[in-house]
Amino acid sequence: MAPLSFDIRARSAFTNARLGRVATPHGSFDTPAFMPVGTKASVKGLLPGLVKSTGAQIILNNTYHLLLRPGPETVREMGGVHRFMNWQGPILTDSGGYQAYSLADTNKVTDDGVTFKSIVDGSMVHLSPERAMEVQNLLGPDIIMALDDCPPSQREGEAGEPDTDATGVRARRVDPRLASAQRRDSRKGTYDHARRLAEANERTVRWLERCKAAHARSADQSLFGIVQGGTDLVQRSWCAEQICNIDLPGYAIGGVAVGEPPGEIARVVRHTAPLLPDAKPRYLMGVGYERDLLAAVRAGVDMFDCVLPTRNGRNANAFTSHGQIRLRNAKYSLDDRPIEEGCDCVACAGEQRCPGFSPQGHASAFSRAYLRHLFLADEMLGPMLVSLHNLRHFQRFMLDVRGTIVTDDWAGLVARWPVASGGLHEP
């Protein structure tokens, strides 16, 4: 019996959106699904039960960080990553390749893999396709990702102001690999982005073949391949064809959250998603904002992950249906409203939302003024509450999106979630 099954239960009549359910050895999850990121086998600052209470059904762990600490052998000895972190639902791990490229002080990518300096102890670590499979086999998640060569975004090398969201917060992280490559190669006058895309595509396909051959737990772990190609649609088509020629339980779109503006992300995803097998889950890696999620769902994508809810939560930026609010701002110092009226998260609806909590009296919402105080006083409760709110915000949004796939009332969805309007109206 295959370790993963995908049941498409409804389709939009006017878009490529699908409503489905994925079954894994550790349970099922509804699609389209948003996966909170538990980088080091922990969603920062939050108990697993609280993460589950937000509506999350599957989470993501970061292979790179678990490889470096505590090490996959330790996780295996402790019963695998589910038992290690006390999360009994499905888990997906990335391959660790992107972090090896972007976070290491020094790295070298060859056809054999990527060699990088550990951010923990400075030792040199080599991550080949075979080692990426071995590490993920030892960790024991339900879905594992192939090692791929993710090329940097060309746009990060262009002049101009960075993209910002409605609050003025930097919308996308600068991809440090392009700047490094351009500094290194500009001295030689050799950097050619088109050539780099082609090289990455060819290497990604070869590495996937090696990953599939090395995957030792195909009976209980599902390997997904990744389509690269940057914003070049010809390269995307070529890579999608080659990757999908390799029979796998699911497929992902990578390399579209490394500096591109929303319109470019939507354009690439609209082109690429229909090229992936219809009967298998489609995963868009590292995305994103509500407008990006909506545009991708309408293109036919089923799975998403992003650090935005918790990263922004730790920095006092709360998501709402009309956009982010920055709780450190002085205008909230006497604001007794919750982050968002109508939200049923712990922060907005009170402690009765906590699993197992039995209030002795009225458990009211936490005010914006109180949350602001927590951040200014460096109290850890502030990041915890706003992170929980943000996670619930994205789960509420995805729940509404799933309902809209059945009704096809996309205008009604955007009326309820104005922040996502760009995802509906992208040309």
Summary of the structure (lengths in Angstrom):
residues: 427
radius of gyration: 21.1
end to end distance: 42.3
largest distance: 70.3
contacts: 1500
relative contact order: 0.13
helix: 42%
strand: 16%
